[in-house]
Structure formats: structure tokens, C-alpha cells
Amino acid sequence: MKLLKLIPDNTNLDFMRWRNIALVLSIIVTVASLTLVAVRGLNLGVDFLGGQMIRVTFSQKVDVETLRNDVDSLNLGEASIQETGGPRSFQIRLPKPGGGEAAANRAASQVRSMLGQKYPGSRVDSVETVSGKVSEELAWDGSLAIGLAMLGIAIYIWFRFEWQFGVGALVTLFHDVSMTLGFFSLTQLQVDLNVVAAILTIVGYSLNDTVVIYDRIRENLRKFRKMQIVPLLNLSLNETLSRTMVTSLSILLALGMLLLLGRRLSSGSQSPSSSASSSAPIRRSTSPRRSLSGLE
């Protein structure tokens, strides 16, 4: 019985031929993503801004503008209405009212009462309240977690391989995180703690792909001592291409099912080939010599 092969044996694609173009495009897209985040900003959720989040399910389709006008008539501040998973499921975001917990409870009761009167059969699924101080702590902790994860991974790869590999891994991780933030800024999808967890997942996935490629590069550096660095990098990328494609396809299938069947999707995605297009060319740029000092 033959095994399914997505990539034929002895594949010899010249990835490194386009390394300069790939690096330039990556720099352009990364700068564009960071500029978009700086200019347009992120649609931060209650976790980071503080306030109230009320999730509601209606018995029939509801017009967003009508619902927004009904909530605004309560004079609870500027409300943000967002559809979640279908025309009958919405989340209502309200600013944190002054007066502490009692005022927050009154605001939630007003919304419940209005929904019961104007939208019979509606159901309030949850009410979340986050104070301004807690939201600031969550924002700082989330940013710190992502930054320390990226730094720790770069140090790990530095000690496991060499400093050139660490630089390539750190730049690749920065590229992936920047692209994800740019995507959220462009689409204005809400950024909450679930998104922080998703970004950490992206960091972990990118690390896995990068380490597999770097490990093959190190093996080939020892195996082919007289081979030039560019052909050796091409060989390593081609040898790991089948694994990369299978892993990426599996993830895309899972994401596709979430998009089709999931009620809400609160995470971004990244290009599965980011490690191949960024880390290896950077490894080449930081190492003018044929091989690493520790492998000579």
C-alpha cells in the first residue's frame, strides 16, 4: 500500500533564489502592519478597556442599527454592537459606569429589561464586567507574556544551535506577531484575552516549524561539509517541505471547520511558510561563512 505523498521525492525547488525578494516583501508587509496598528489601532475588548460585555441571543433576526438605537436610548454611554456567529447572536459592549458594582448591575438590569420588552424571546447569555484597573493589568500582563515568550524562544534556539539561528527565529516570530496584529487592525475584530492566547499559540507553532528546519540545516552542515551555504539551505528546505505542507494542511483543515461550524472565532492565523521564507534567508544573511563555528 503506497503512502500519500503531497510532495514528490527528490523535490528540488530553488527557495533561496527568491530570498531577497521574500525578505523585502516581508519587511514591507511587517512595516505596513505596524503602521496600520499605530494609525487605525486595535478594537480592544472589555478585557483591556474595562466596561461591560453583554452577550445576547434573539429568537429571530435583528437589525443591528435598530438594536444600537434601542441601547443608546438607555443613555448608558456609547454602545458597541457586534454580531457574533450569526444574525441572531450579538454582543453589546458598554463603557464602565461610574458608581462601582451597584451602577454596573443597574445598567445590566436596564439592558435586560429593554431587551425583554422590545425583543420577546431574547436571552441574555452572559454579562461580564471589568474595571479599568484590572483591564490595564491584563493588557500589561498579555503584552509581557508575548514579549517574554518571543525572547525566551530566541535564547533557547541560541543555546541549542548558534546565535545566527536565534536572530532568525526572533525576526520570524516578530514577523508573525506583527502580521497577526495587522490583520486584527485591518478587520477590526475584537482583541481580548482569547486573542492573546491565540498569538502565543502562533508563537509556539512558528517555533515548531522553525526548529524543524534549523535542525535539518544543522544536520546537513555536519553531513555536507564542502557544500556552499545557499545550496545547503535549499536542500534543507526541500527535505522538510513535505512535513511543512502536511502540518500546514492539517491546521488549515481545523481552521476551516472552525469557520464553518464554530459559532465564534476569536483568533487570527498566519502563513504556514513564514519560517521557510524568513528564517533561512536571515540565517544566510547573518553567516557569511560556509558553516557555524561549533560545527567546523
C-alpha positions in Angstrom: 0.0 0.0 0.0 1.5 3.3 -1.1 1.6 6.2 1.4 0.0 9.5 0.3 2.8 12.0 -0.6 1.9 15.6 -1.1 5.5 16.4 -2.2 7.3 14.1 -4.6 10.7 12.6 -3.6 13.8 14.4 -4.7 12.0 17.7 -4.9 14.5 20.5 -5.7 12.8 23.9 -5.5 15.2 26.9 -5.5 13.8 28.7 -2.5 16.9 30.7 -1.8 16.8 32.2 -5.3 14.0 34.4 -4.2 15.3 35.1 -0.7 16.0 38.8 -1.2 12.5 39.4 -2.7 10.9 37.4 0.1 12.8 39.4 2.7 11.9 42.7 1.1 8.2 41.7 0.9 8.2 40.6 4.5 9.7 43.9 5.6 7.2 45.9 3.6 4.2 43.9 4.9 5.5 44.0 8.5 6.0 47.8 8.4 2.6 48.2 6.8 1.1 46.0 9.6 2.7 48.0 12.4 1.7 51.3 10.7 -1.8 50.1 10.4 -1.9 49.3 14.1 -0.4 52.7 15.0 -2.8 54.6 12.8 -6.0 52.7 13.0 -5.5 50.9 16.3 -7.0 47.7 17.6 -10.6 47.0 18.5 -9.8 46.3 22.2 -12.4 44.3 24.1 -13.6 44.8 27.7 -10.7 42.8 29.0 -8.3 45.7 28.0 -10.5 48.7 28.2 -12.8 48.0 31.1 -16.6 48.1 30.9 -19.4 45.7 30.4 -19.9 43.0 27.8 -23.4 41.6 27.4 -23.9 38.6 25.1 -27.5 38.2 23.8 -29.3 35.6 21.6 -32.5 36.6 19.9 -35.3 34.4 18.7 -35.3 36.0 15.3 -33.1 38.1 13.0 -32.4 41.6 14.4 -31.3 44.7 12.6 -28.0 46.0 14.1 -28.9 49.7 13.7 -32.3 49.2 15.4 -30.6 47.4 18.3 -28.0 50.1 18.6 -30.6 52.8 18.8 -32.6 50.9 21.4 -29.4 50.5 23.6 -28.4 54.2 23.1 -31.9 55.3 24.3 -31.0 54.0 27.7 -28.2 56.7 28.0 -25.6 54.3 29.3 -22.8 55.7 27.1 -21.7 54.9 23.6 -22.5 51.3 22.9 -20.7 49.0 20.5 -22.8 46.3 18.9 -21.2 43.3 17.2 -22.6 40.3 15.5 -21.1 37.0 16.8 -21.7 33.9 14.8 -25.0 34.8 13.1 -27.8 37.3 12.7 -29.4 36.3 16.0 -26.3 36.5 18.3 -24.8 39.8 19.4 -22.5 41.2 22.0 -23.2 44.6 23.4 -20.2 46.5 24.8 -20.9 49.4 27.2 -18.4 51.7 29.0 -17.9 51.2 32.7 -20.5 53.3 34.5 -19.5 55.4 37.4 -20.7 54.3 40.8 -19.0 50.9 41.2 -20.6 47.5 41.1 -24.1 48.8 42.0 -24.2 51.1 39.0 -22.9 48.2 36.8 -25.7 46.0 38.0 -28.3 48.7 37.4 -27.0 49.2 33.8 -27.2 45.4 33.1 -30.7 45.3 34.5 -31.8 48.2 32.3 -30.5 46.4 29.2 -32.2 43.2 30.3 -35.5 45.0 30.8 -35.3 46.8 27.4 -34.5 43.5 25.6 -37.4 41.7 27.3 -39.8 44.4 26.3 -38.7 45.1 22.7 -37.4 41.7 21.8 -39.6 39.0 23.2 -37.9 35.6 23.4 -34.4 37.1 23.6 -31.9 35.6 26.0 -29.0 37.2 27.8 -26.3 34.6 27.8 -23.7 36.4 29.9 -22.8 39.7 31.5 -19.1 40.5 32.1 -17.8 43.5 33.9 -14.1 44.5 34.1 -12.8 47.5 36.0 -10.3 50.0 34.5 -7.5 49.0 36.8 -7.9 45.3 36.1 -8.0 45.9 32.3 -4.7 47.8 32.5 -3.1 44.9 34.4 -4.5 42.4 31.8 -3.1 44.5 28.9 0.3 44.7 30.6 0.4 41.0 31.5 -0.7 40.0 28.0 2.0 42.1 26.3 4.6 40.9 28.8 3.7 37.3 28.1 4.1 37.6 24.4 7.3 39.5 24.7 8.9 37.1 27.2 7.8 34.1 25.1 9.5 35.5 22.0 12.7 36.4 23.9 12.8 33.1 25.7 12.4 31.2 22.4 15.2 33.2 20.8 17.5 32.4 23.7 16.6 28.7 23.6 17.4 28.5 19.9 20.6 30.4 20.5 21.9 27.9 23.1 20.6 24.9 21.1 22.1 26.0 17.8 24.1 29.2 17.4 23.4 32.9 17.7 22.6 33.2 14.0 19.7 30.8 14.4 18.5 32.8 17.4 18.4 36.0 15.4 16.5 34.3 12.6 13.9 32.8 15.0 13.3 36.1 16.8 12.8 38.0 13.5 10.5 35.3 12.3 8.4 35.5 15.5 8.3 39.3 15.3 7.1 39.0 11.6 4.3 36.5 12.5 3.0 38.5 15.5 3.1 41.8 13.5 1.2 40.2 10.7 -1.4 38.9 13.1 -1.8 42.3 14.8 -2.1 44.0 11.4 -4.8 41.5 10.4 -6.8 42.4 13.5 -6.3 46.1 12.9 -7.5 45.8 9.3 -10.6 43.7 10.1 -11.3 45.4 13.4 -12.0 42.1 15.0 -12.2 42.4 18.8 -8.9 41.8 20.7 -9.4 40.1 24.1 -7.6 37.6 26.2 -8.5 34.8 23.8 -6.6 36.6 21.1 -3.5 36.9 23.4 -3.7 33.1 23.8 -4.0 32.7 20.1 -0.9 34.8 19.5 1.0 32.7 22.0 -0.2 29.7 20.1 1.1 31.2 16.8 4.5 31.8 18.5 4.6 28.2 19.6 3.6 26.9 16.1 6.2 29.1 14.4 8.8 27.9 16.8 8.0 24.3 16.0 8.3 24.9 12.2 11.5 26.9 12.6 13.2 24.3 14.9 12.5 21.5 12.4 14.1 23.4 9.6 17.0 24.6 11.7 17.6 21.1 13.0 17.8 19.8 9.4 20.2 22.6 8.5 22.5 21.7 11.3 22.5 18.0 10.3 23.3 18.9 6.7 26.1 21.3 7.9 27.7 18.3 9.5 26.9 15.9 6.7 28.0 18.1 3.7 31.0 20.0 4.9 32.1 21.1 1.5 28.7 22.3 0.2 28.1 26.0 -0.1 25.7 27.5 2.3 23.0 28.6 -0.2 22.6 25.1 -1.8 22.7 23.6 1.6 19.8 25.8 2.8 17.9 24.9 -0.3 18.5 21.2 0.3 17.3 21.5 4.0 14.1 23.4 3.0 13.3 20.8 0.3 13.9 17.9 2.7 11.4 19.4 5.3 8.9 20.7 2.7 6.7 17.6 2.9 6.5 17.8 6.7 5.7 21.5 6.5 2.9 21.0 3.9 1.3 18.2 5.9 1.3 20.2 9.1 0.0 23.3 7.5 -2.7 21.4 5.7 -3.8 19.8 8.9 -4.1 23.2 10.6 -5.9 24.7 7.7 -8.5 21.9 7.8 -9.0 22.5 11.5 -9.4 26.3 10.9 -11.8 25.6 8.1 -14.0 23.5 10.3 -14.0 26.3 12.9 -15.0 28.8 10.4 -17.8 26.6 9.0 -19.1 25.1 12.2 -17.9 27.3 15.1 -20.2 29.9 16.5 -17.4 32.4 17.2 -13.9 32.6 16.0 -11.6 34.9 18.1 -8.2 34.1 16.7 -6.1 35.1 13.7 -4.0 32.9 11.5 -0.5 33.0 10.0 1.2 31.9 6.8 2.4 28.3 7.3 5.5 29.1 5.3 6.7 32.0 7.3 9.6 30.0 8.8 10.8 28.9 5.4 10.5 32.3 3.8 12.1 34.3 6.6 14.3 32.3 9.0 16.5 30.5 6.4 17.4 33.7 4.4 18.1 35.5 7.7 20.3 32.6 8.7 22.2 33.1 5.4 22.5 36.9 5.9 24.0 36.5 9.4 26.5 33.9 8.4 28.9 34.8 5.6 31.0 31.8 6.3 30.1 28.3 5.0 29.2 26.8 8.3 28.9 27.5 12.0 31.9 27.7 14.3 30.6 25.0 16.5 30.2 22.6 13.6 33.6 23.2 11.8 
